[in-house]
């Protein structure tokens, strides 16, 4: 006799992740697990008087989204503060910050996010003076859309004791004017000088984390990989996540990564302590370069508009290899931020060196972003078993003209590739890099299958992938990246019940509808955590 279900979701379109198209059927859930995925004719066997049945017509039932790259606390802060992505000038951005500051008269720091100077009329980095004119008496910290540049006012510099004699940190820059005075711009590791701006009272941390959980549920995100490391600092609150987990309030599975820095004892302790079904240590992460628009991404060949430089790695290559070998020997999985093709090659070289010294194992090491890849390195992902972690919305955000002016049009073919990596045998896992871009998975899916940029133009349209592949890369591939493909990522009996329902069937709609597609229901661990 079949086990009776607590909850049954039925539809004419069930995408299990095992087939290329959805089929009519149902998903039966008991406790926190899926007990059946079958044709409607078999549904009666799982029913009793206690079973709830939800019918969804032609709406798509599918596995919950698993975002392979987010910054939970940074994203929570952004949601709670001023977003400057719509500004079209330095002055407009400063005015938006001043207007917001008046609504928060008591907060110690005025925070803002997502200013993006390539969108401005004058595409140059801003100055503290424009903030000083409007907010002279309170510290202001504004993070660039790519999160590798910060813009501060004079009050913030004063409180942080950043002045003309403050030395630049390694792999960072305090931008200075012609007189040697700080302009208010901090680049890469210099941002860590302002980490005081991120300190939150406990009540505020809990409040904004609840906002994050609610947002994740409303978007159908049932699992995330939380990248605690930012340039030279860690931003996250694992103890807060643990408290929510212990109180059965954690409605998204969090797999967190801490900093690869040569200290493996802390990492071992975290790996041992955090391994619940909803909160797990997932490995170590480090930055190998910065971003193209600041000339801090590491390229194989020089920048087109600055031929005297290829950028530089944030760490000495020999140190990277040393750390990778040691961490790999201890069984840790590693993930590197690598935007430029030079940084991608450096990561692959380090992984290869570890494999040669320690022996081949199922490490699932990963490279993040891969905005530019050298054609000679495409096949190495498959050869070394390295996962490519991509965020297609990044090319949606980028100002294409500004971007290509940096690297030259001859390298455009190898920017933001997807199909090229897939055809070379790479495993690809998708995510957002929230809050660098929107947390909405449907935007990433849209970019991946359409290759349409924000301006409506196509960016390397030959790199588009089929819808079924994009959905698997956002569900099963990240589960594989978490070593959890046996319990997450597809709709199968015995797997954990992380299931969502979309408001339509995207397989039967135009790709242009994808950004407007919303979530009707989110089930995480067998519980309904969102319902429209």
KOLGULO-836596 format. One record per residue (C-alpha): residue in one letter; chain; y, x, z; residue number from 0. Coordinates in Angstrom, 2 decimals, padded with zeros to 5 digits, m for minus. Last residue first. Layout:
<timis>
r	c	Y	X	Z	k
A	A	Y	X	Z	NUM
...
</timis>
This chain:
<timis>
r	c	Y	X	Z	k
X	A	034.00	000.69	m003.80	531
X	A	031.29	002.03	m001.57	530
X	A	031.27	005.40	000.17	529
X	A	029.04	007.01	002.82	528
X	A	025.96	004.84	002.23	527
X	A	023.24	006.61	004.16	526
X	A	020.01	008.06	002.77	525
X	A	021.05	011.69	003.25	524
X	A	024.16	011.02	001.21	523
X	A	024.59	007.75	m000.72	522
X	A	027.75	007.34	m002.77	521
X	A	028.65	004.09	m004.53	520
X	A	031.07	002.91	m007.22	519
X	A	032.28	006.32	m008.39	518
X	A	034.99	006.60	m011.03	517
X	A	035.20	007.25	m014.77	516
X	A	038.82	007.67	m015.87	515
X	A	038.39	011.37	m016.75	514
X	A	035.17	010.51	m018.64	513
X	A	036.64	007.80	m020.84	512
X	A	037.69	010.28	m023.54	511
X	A	034.02	011.23	m023.91	510
X	A	033.51	007.78	m025.40	509
X	A	030.99	005.52	m023.71	508
X	A	027.24	004.82	m023.75	507
X	A	026.17	008.10	m022.14	506
X	A	029.10	007.67	m019.73	505
X	A	027.39	004.63	m018.17	504
X	A	030.03	002.87	m016.10	503
X	A	031.41	002.63	m012.54	502
X	A	029.25	005.60	m011.51	501
X	A	026.48	005.23	m008.92	500
X	A	025.55	008.09	m006.62	499
X	A	022.40	009.43	m004.95	498
X	A	021.72	012.05	m002.28	497
X	A	018.41	010.77	m000.91	496
X	A	016.58	014.00	m000.13	495
X	A	013.65	014.66	m002.44	494
X	A	010.15	013.33	m001.83	493
X	A	010.10	011.01	m004.82	492
X	A	012.39	012.32	m007.57	491
X	A	016.04	011.87	m008.48	490
X	A	017.26	015.39	m009.29	489
X	A	019.51	017.99	m007.66	488
X	A	018.13	018.33	m004.13	487
X	A	014.85	018.90	m002.27	486
X	A	012.83	021.47	m004.25	485
X	A	015.99	022.67	m006.04	484
X	A	017.24	023.92	m002.68	483
X	A	017.64	027.69	m003.19	482
X	A	021.42	027.08	m003.09	481
X	A	021.86	028.19	m006.71	480
X	A	018.93	025.93	m007.61	479
X	A	020.82	023.04	m006.02	478
X	A	023.87	024.21	m008.00	477
X	A	021.77	024.01	m011.21	476
X	A	020.30	020.58	m010.39	475
X	A	023.55	018.69	m009.88	474
X	A	026.64	019.87	m011.79	473
X	A	024.72	021.86	m014.42	472
X	A	022.42	018.87	m014.76	471
X	A	025.41	016.64	m015.53	470
X	A	026.76	019.13	m018.08	469
X	A	023.35	019.35	m019.76	468
X	A	023.07	015.57	m020.07	467
X	A	026.58	015.44	m021.54	466
X	A	025.85	017.97	m024.30	465
X	A	027.72	021.33	m024.29	464
X	A	031.03	022.35	m025.89	463
X	A	031.47	026.09	m026.59	462
X	A	032.08	025.56	m030.32	461
X	A	035.31	023.80	m029.31	460
X	A	036.83	027.13	m028.32	459
X	A	039.84	025.46	m026.68	458
X	A	040.62	022.12	m028.32	457
X	A	044.12	020.69	m028.15	456
X	A	045.07	017.63	m026.11	455
X	A	047.71	019.45	m024.06	454
X	A	045.48	019.26	m020.98	453
X	A	042.73	021.09	m022.87	452
X	A	039.93	019.39	m024.75	451
X	A	036.63	021.29	m024.74	450
X	A	034.90	017.87	m025.08	449
X	A	031.61	018.35	m023.19	448
X	A	032.68	020.94	m020.61	447
X	A	036.26	019.69	m020.25	446
X	A	035.06	016.13	m019.56	445
X	A	032.40	017.27	m017.08	444
X	A	035.03	019.27	m015.18	443
X	A	037.34	016.24	m015.14	442
X	A	034.46	014.01	m014.01	441
X	A	033.79	016.29	m011.05	440
X	A	037.12	015.32	m009.40	439
X	A	038.15	018.00	m006.88	438
X	A	041.30	018.69	m008.94	437
X	A	042.18	022.30	m009.73	436
X	A	042.90	025.37	m007.61	435
X	A	042.07	023.08	m004.69	434
X	A	039.19	023.01	m005.52	433
X	A	037.35	025.82	m007.35	432
X	A	035.90	022.97	m009.43	431
X	A	032.17	023.39	m009.83	430
X	A	029.49	023.99	m012.44	429
X	A	026.29	026.02	m012.34	428
X	A	025.08	027.87	m015.43	427
X	A	021.71	029.61	m015.70	426
X	A	022.00	032.23	m018.43	425
X	A	019.62	032.41	m021.39	424
X	A	021.91	033.85	m024.07	423
X	A	022.22	030.33	m025.48	422
X	A	023.61	029.18	m022.14	421
X	A	026.14	032.03	m022.03	420
X	A	027.42	031.17	m025.51	419
X	A	027.34	027.45	m024.68	418
X	A	029.71	028.07	m021.79	417
X	A	032.57	030.39	m022.72	416
X	A	035.93	030.29	m020.97	415
X	A	037.33	033.09	m023.16	414
X	A	035.08	035.04	m025.56	413
X	A	036.47	033.63	m028.79	412
X	A	040.02	034.24	m027.52	411
X	A	039.56	038.01	m027.55	410
X	A	041.24	038.51	m030.95	409
X	A	044.08	036.27	m029.79	408
X	A	045.48	038.88	m027.44	407
X	A	044.83	039.18	m023.69	406
X	A	048.23	038.44	m022.17	405
X	A	049.73	036.43	m025.05	404
X	A	046.50	034.42	m025.00	403
X	A	047.27	033.12	m021.51	402
X	A	050.92	032.22	m022.19	401
X	A	049.96	030.32	m025.35	400
X	A	047.05	028.63	m023.59	399
X	A	048.96	027.47	m020.52	398
X	A	045.91	027.19	m018.27	397
X	A	045.05	024.03	m016.35	396
X	A	042.51	022.68	m018.85	395
X	A	041.11	026.19	m019.15	394
X	A	040.47	026.09	m015.43	393
X	A	038.98	022.60	m015.75	392
X	A	035.83	024.28	m017.08	391
X	A	034.89	025.75	m013.65	390
X	A	031.94	028.12	m014.17	389
X	A	029.40	029.85	m011.92	388
X	A	027.15	032.02	m014.11	387
X	A	023.89	032.72	m012.27	386
X	A	022.41	036.24	m012.49	385
X	A	018.70	036.64	m013.23	384
X	A	019.18	040.26	m014.34	383
X	A	017.96	039.86	m017.94	382
X	A	019.40	036.34	m018.14	381
X	A	022.89	037.40	m017.11	380
X	A	022.55	040.65	m019.10	379
X	A	022.38	038.80	m022.42	378
X	A	026.11	038.05	m022.42	377
X	A	027.23	041.57	m021.48	376
X	A	027.69	043.11	m024.94	375
X	A	029.79	040.09	m025.96	374
X	A	032.41	041.00	m023.32	373
X	A	033.20	038.07	m021.04	372
X	A	036.55	036.44	m020.29	371
X	A	037.18	033.56	m017.89	370
X	A	034.02	034.50	m016.01	369
X	A	034.83	032.14	m013.10	368
X	A	032.34	033.29	m010.43	367
X	A	029.40	035.67	m010.84	366
X	A	026.17	034.90	m009.01	365
X	A	023.18	036.54	m007.35	364
X	A	020.11	034.32	m007.52	363
X	A	018.10	036.89	m005.52	362
X	A	014.58	036.10	m006.75	361
X	A	013.45	039.72	m006.47	360
X	A	013.44	042.89	m008.59	359
X	A	013.17	046.19	m006.77	358
X	A	015.54	047.73	m004.23	357
X	A	016.95	050.66	m006.21	356
X	A	016.80	049.29	m009.77	355
X	A	017.69	045.79	m008.66	354
X	A	020.64	047.06	m006.63	353
X	A	021.92	049.06	m009.63	352
X	A	021.56	046.00	m011.86	351
X	A	023.55	043.87	m009.42	350
X	A	026.28	046.51	m009.30	349
X	A	026.41	046.80	m013.10	348
X	A	026.55	043.02	m013.48	347
X	A	029.46	042.84	m011.05	346
X	A	031.34	045.66	m012.81	345
X	A	030.72	044.03	m016.20	344
X	A	032.21	040.74	m014.96	343
X	A	035.16	042.70	m013.56	342
X	A	035.80	044.34	m016.93	341
X	A	035.42	041.00	m018.73	340
X	A	038.21	039.56	m016.58	339
X	A	037.82	036.72	m014.08	338
X	A	035.28	038.15	m011.64	337
X	A	034.97	036.57	m008.19	336
X	A	031.64	037.94	m007.01	335
X	A	028.71	036.15	m005.39	334
X	A	025.91	037.72	m003.41	333
X	A	022.54	036.48	m002.10	332
X	A	021.38	038.33	001.00	331
X	A	017.85	039.73	001.30	330
X	A	018.57	042.79	003.44	329
X	A	018.13	045.16	000.48	328
X	A	020.57	042.99	m001.49	327
X	A	023.21	043.54	001.20	326
X	A	022.77	047.33	001.14	325
X	A	022.67	047.61	m002.66	324
X	A	025.66	045.32	m003.04	323
X	A	027.75	047.21	m000.49	322
X	A	027.10	050.58	m002.15	321
X	A	027.71	049.18	m005.63	320
X	A	031.05	047.70	m004.58	319
X	A	031.99	050.97	m002.87	318
X	A	031.22	052.93	m006.07	317
X	A	033.32	050.48	m008.08	316
X	A	036.38	051.01	m005.84	315
X	A	037.59	047.60	m004.71	314
X	A	040.25	045.23	m006.05	313
X	A	039.33	046.30	m009.56	312
X	A	042.23	047.20	m011.81	311
X	A	044.24	045.72	m014.64	310
X	A	043.55	047.09	m018.11	309
X	A	046.97	048.76	m018.13	308
X	A	049.41	050.62	m020.41	307
X	A	048.92	048.02	m023.12	306
X	A	051.01	045.40	m021.30	305
X	A	051.36	042.48	m023.72	304
X	A	047.89	042.85	m025.25	303
X	A	046.28	043.84	m021.97	302
X	A	044.09	046.94	m022.24	301
X	A	040.33	046.86	m023.05	300
X	A	037.46	046.21	m020.60	299
X	A	039.69	043.93	m018.54	298
X	A	040.21	043.65	m014.79	297
X	A	042.26	040.58	m013.86	296
X	A	045.46	041.62	m012.07	295
X	A	047.79	041.22	m015.07	294
X	A	049.45	038.34	m013.19	293
X	A	048.53	035.75	m015.85	292
X	A	045.00	037.16	m016.17	291
X	A	043.99	036.64	m012.54	290
X	A	042.65	038.84	m009.74	289
X	A	039.79	041.32	m009.61	288
X	A	036.49	042.16	m007.91	287
X	A	036.77	039.62	m005.12	286
X	A	033.94	039.26	m002.60	285
X	A	031.32	036.74	m001.55	284
X	A	028.35	036.78	000.81	283
X	A	025.53	034.30	001.25	282
X	A	024.55	030.68	001.78	281
X	A	024.90	029.92	005.49	280
X	A	023.81	026.33	005.82	279
X	A	025.17	023.03	007.10	278
X	A	023.61	019.69	006.09	277
X	A	019.87	020.39	006.17	276
X	A	020.39	022.79	009.06	275
X	A	020.40	026.54	008.48	274
X	A	023.34	028.00	010.36	273
X	A	022.30	030.30	013.20	272
X	A	020.07	032.89	011.53	271
X	A	022.23	033.32	008.46	270
X	A	025.35	033.51	010.65	269
X	A	023.81	036.26	012.79	268
X	A	022.67	038.20	009.73	267
X	A	026.15	037.95	008.21	266
X	A	027.73	039.28	011.39	265
X	A	025.32	042.23	011.33	264
X	A	025.87	042.86	007.62	263
X	A	029.32	044.44	007.90	262
X	A	029.78	046.19	004.52	261
X	A	032.58	043.91	003.43	260
X	A	030.95	040.95	001.66	259
X	A	032.96	038.09	003.12	258
X	A	031.51	034.73	004.13	257
X	A	029.77	032.02	002.14	256
X	A	029.23	028.39	003.13	255
X	A	026.71	025.78	002.04	254
X	A	028.12	022.45	003.17	253
X	A	026.23	019.17	002.70	252
X	A	028.68	016.27	002.59	251
X	A	028.85	013.37	005.07	250
X	A	029.00	015.50	008.20	249
X	A	029.52	012.94	010.96	248
X	A	026.08	013.14	012.61	247
X	A	027.71	014.42	015.82	246
X	A	025.93	017.78	015.54	245
X	A	027.02	018.07	011.90	244
X	A	030.64	017.28	012.79	243
X	A	030.59	019.95	015.51	242
X	A	028.98	022.42	013.09	241
X	A	031.69	021.82	010.48	240
X	A	034.31	022.56	013.14	239
X	A	032.44	025.73	014.14	238
X	A	032.36	026.74	010.48	237
X	A	036.14	026.59	010.22	236
X	A	037.38	028.03	006.95	235
X	A	039.82	030.52	005.55	234
X	A	038.76	034.14	005.36	233
X	A	041.37	036.76	004.46	232
X	A	041.79	039.76	002.11	231
X	A	042.06	037.63	m001.07	230
X	A	040.27	034.40	m000.10	229
X	A	036.85	034.36	001.52	228
X	A	035.55	031.03	002.90	227
X	A	033.95	029.90	m000.33	226
X	A	032.47	026.53	000.55	225
X	A	029.51	025.59	m001.65	224
X	A	029.46	021.82	m001.83	223
X	A	027.02	018.92	m001.56	222
X	A	027.29	015.11	m001.78	221
X	A	030.22	014.86	m004.18	220
X	A	030.37	011.28	m005.49	219
X	A	034.16	011.31	m005.83	218
X	A	034.77	008.82	m002.98	217
X	A	032.36	010.79	m000.78	216
X	A	034.22	014.05	m001.38	215
X	A	037.57	012.41	m000.63	214
X	A	036.31	010.94	002.64	213
X	A	034.90	014.32	003.69	212
X	A	038.17	016.05	002.83	211
X	A	040.24	013.53	004.78	210
X	A	037.93	014.04	007.75	209
X	A	038.65	017.76	007.44	208
X	A	042.39	016.98	007.46	207
X	A	042.17	015.14	010.76	206
X	A	039.81	017.61	012.41	205
X	A	042.06	020.56	011.57	204
X	A	045.13	018.65	012.74	203
X	A	043.55	017.87	016.11	202
X	A	042.42	021.47	016.52	201
X	A	045.94	022.90	016.02	200
X	A	046.22	024.77	012.71	199
X	A	046.78	028.42	011.75	198
X	A	047.29	028.76	008.00	197
X	A	050.81	030.23	008.08	196
X	A	049.60	033.08	010.31	195
X	A	047.68	034.39	007.27	194
X	A	050.95	035.69	005.81	193
X	A	050.08	039.39	005.56	192
X	A	046.83	038.24	003.92	191
X	A	048.86	037.32	000.84	190
X	A	049.34	041.08	000.26	189
X	A	045.71	041.12	m000.89	188
X	A	046.59	039.44	m004.21	187
X	A	050.34	039.24	m004.85	186
X	A	053.15	038.43	m002.40	185
X	A	056.46	037.13	m003.77	184
X	A	059.45	036.70	m001.44	183
X	A	061.68	039.07	m003.39	182
X	A	061.11	041.95	m000.96	181
X	A	064.03	044.45	m001.01	180
X	A	063.66	047.74	m002.90	179
X	A	067.13	047.60	m004.47	178
X	A	065.76	046.75	m007.92	177
X	A	063.84	043.85	m006.41	176
X	A	060.52	044.04	m004.59	175
X	A	057.11	042.40	m005.03	174
X	A	054.88	042.98	m002.02	173
X	A	051.71	044.01	m003.81	172
X	A	047.99	043.94	m003.09	171
X	A	044.85	045.89	m003.94	170
X	A	045.30	048.06	m000.82	169
X	A	048.22	046.80	001.24	168
X	A	051.78	047.46	000.08	167
X	A	053.78	049.28	002.74	166
X	A	056.44	047.45	004.75	165
X	A	059.65	049.51	004.51	164
X	A	061.63	046.95	002.51	163
X	A	060.67	044.13	004.87	162
X	A	057.72	041.98	005.93	161
X	A	057.98	041.35	009.66	160
X	A	055.95	038.11	009.42	159
X	A	058.71	036.15	011.12	158
X	A	061.36	037.76	008.90	157
X	A	059.37	037.24	005.71	156
X	A	058.91	033.58	006.62	155
X	A	062.65	033.16	007.29	154
X	A	063.43	034.86	003.97	153
X	A	061.43	032.33	001.94	152
X	A	057.89	032.83	000.73	151
X	A	056.10	032.56	m002.62	150
X	A	052.38	033.41	m002.71	149
X	A	050.26	034.74	m005.58	148
X	A	046.47	034.85	m006.05	147
X	A	045.83	031.17	m005.32	146
X	A	045.60	030.20	m009.05	145
X	A	048.05	027.34	m008.54	144
X	A	050.38	029.62	m006.56	143
X	A	050.57	029.21	m002.78	142
X	A	053.85	028.30	m001.11	141
X	A	054.70	029.51	002.41	140
X	A	058.01	028.45	003.98	139
X	A	059.34	029.55	007.37	138
X	A	062.12	027.35	008.78	137
X	A	065.87	028.12	009.10	136
X	A	067.11	028.71	005.54	135
X	A	065.46	025.76	003.80	134
X	A	067.59	024.71	000.79	133
X	A	069.45	027.88	m000.22	132
X	A	066.70	030.03	001.30	131
X	A	064.13	028.50	m001.07	130
X	A	066.07	029.52	m004.19	129
X	A	066.80	032.90	m002.60	128
X	A	063.10	033.68	m002.01	127
X	A	062.67	034.41	m005.71	126
X	A	060.49	032.90	m008.45	125
X	A	058.08	034.62	m010.88	124
X	A	059.01	034.18	m014.52	123
X	A	058.16	031.58	m017.12	122
X	A	061.60	030.09	m017.57	121
X	A	061.04	026.45	m018.55	120
X	A	058.21	026.34	m016.04	119
X	A	054.54	025.66	m016.86	118
X	A	053.69	029.39	m016.83	117
X	A	055.32	029.41	m013.35	116
X	A	052.60	027.37	m011.69	115
X	A	053.36	025.95	m008.25	114
X	A	050.04	024.66	m006.93	113
X	A	050.59	024.50	m003.17	112
X	A	053.14	023.94	m000.44	111
X	A	053.35	024.64	003.27	110
X	A	056.33	024.36	005.62	109
X	A	055.31	026.24	008.76	108
X	A	055.79	025.31	012.43	107
X	A	055.50	021.55	011.81	106
X	A	058.12	019.48	013.63	105
X	A	060.47	018.26	010.88	104
X	A	057.65	017.12	008.57	103
X	A	059.28	014.52	006.28	102
X	A	062.36	016.74	005.81	101
X	A	060.07	019.56	004.68	100
X	A	058.82	017.40	001.79	99
X	A	062.29	017.03	000.32	98
X	A	062.88	020.78	000.74	97
X	A	059.57	021.60	m000.97	96
X	A	060.36	019.31	m003.90	95
X	A	063.80	020.94	m004.16	94
X	A	062.23	024.40	m004.32	93
X	A	059.87	023.28	m007.10	92
X	A	062.76	021.80	m009.08	91
X	A	064.77	025.00	m008.70	90
X	A	061.90	027.20	m009.86	89
X	A	061.43	025.03	m012.91	88
X	A	059.05	022.50	m014.40	87
X	A	057.54	021.11	m011.22	86
X	A	054.50	018.86	m011.71	85
X	A	052.07	021.34	m010.10	84
X	A	054.11	021.48	m006.90	83
X	A	051.78	019.75	m004.44	82
X	A	053.34	019.23	m001.00	81
X	A	051.09	019.13	002.05	80
X	A	048.05	017.23	003.37	79
X	A	045.93	017.45	000.24	78
X	A	046.73	021.15	000.00	77
X	A	045.60	021.75	003.58	76
X	A	042.27	020.04	002.93	75
X	A	041.81	022.12	m000.21	74
X	A	042.44	025.34	001.71	73
X	A	040.01	024.15	004.39	72
X	A	037.24	023.28	001.93	71
X	A	037.59	026.05	m000.64	70
X	A	035.22	024.94	m003.40	69
X	A	032.64	026.47	m005.75	68
X	A	029.21	025.03	m006.60	67
X	A	030.21	021.38	m006.40	66
X	A	026.99	019.39	m006.08	65
X	A	027.37	015.91	m007.57	64
X	A	024.98	013.29	m006.23	63
X	A	021.95	012.52	m008.38	62
X	A	022.33	009.66	m010.88	61
X	A	022.68	005.87	m011.19	60
X	A	024.79	004.88	m014.19	59
X	A	026.32	001.41	m014.43	58
X	A	024.67	m000.96	m016.93	57
X	A	023.80	m003.65	m014.38	56
X	A	024.27	m002.20	m010.90	55
X	A	021.92	m004.19	m008.67	54
X	A	021.80	m003.34	m004.96	53
X	A	018.69	m004.24	m002.99	52
X	A	018.60	m004.03	000.78	51
X	A	015.08	m003.97	002.17	50
X	A	014.46	m005.64	005.55	49
X	A	012.51	m008.67	004.29	48
X	A	010.11	m006.44	002.35	47
X	A	010.33	m004.62	m000.96	46
X	A	008.67	m001.43	m002.20	45
X	A	005.87	m003.06	m004.22	44
X	A	008.35	m005.46	m005.79	43
X	A	010.06	m002.60	m007.66	42
X	A	007.17	m001.73	m009.98	41
X	A	008.31	m003.91	m012.88	40
X	A	011.76	m002.31	m012.59	39
X	A	010.46	001.02	m013.85	38
X	A	010.23	003.88	m011.38	37
X	A	011.88	006.28	m008.98	36
X	A	010.13	006.05	m005.62	35
X	A	010.25	007.36	m002.04	34
X	A	013.67	009.03	m002.05	33
X	A	014.43	010.46	001.37	32
X	A	016.89	010.02	004.23	31
X	A	015.24	006.98	005.80	30
X	A	013.42	005.21	002.99	29
X	A	015.07	005.09	m000.43	28
X	A	013.89	003.41	m003.64	27
X	A	015.55	004.32	m006.94	26
X	A	015.33	001.79	m009.75	25
X	A	014.72	001.50	m013.47	24
X	A	016.24	001.35	m016.93	23
X	A	016.45	004.79	m018.57	22
X	A	019.12	007.50	m018.69	21
X	A	019.03	010.23	m021.33	20
X	A	017.98	013.89	m021.53	19
X	A	015.20	013.49	m019.00	18
X	A	014.54	015.23	m015.67	17
X	A	018.06	014.78	m014.31	16
X	A	017.06	011.36	m012.96	15
X	A	019.63	009.43	m014.98	14
X	A	019.07	005.72	m014.24	13
X	A	020.76	003.32	m016.67	12
X	A	019.67	m000.35	m016.74	11
X	A	020.24	m000.33	m013.00	10
X	A	018.58	m000.68	m009.61	9
X	A	019.39	000.85	m006.22	8
X	A	016.87	000.08	m003.50	7
X	A	017.52	000.58	000.21	6
X	A	015.32	000.55	003.31	5
X	A	012.20	000.85	001.19	4
X	A	008.69	m000.27	002.05	3
X	A	005.90	002.31	001.72	2
X	A	003.42	001.33	m000.97	1
X	A	000.00	000.00	000.00	0
</timis>
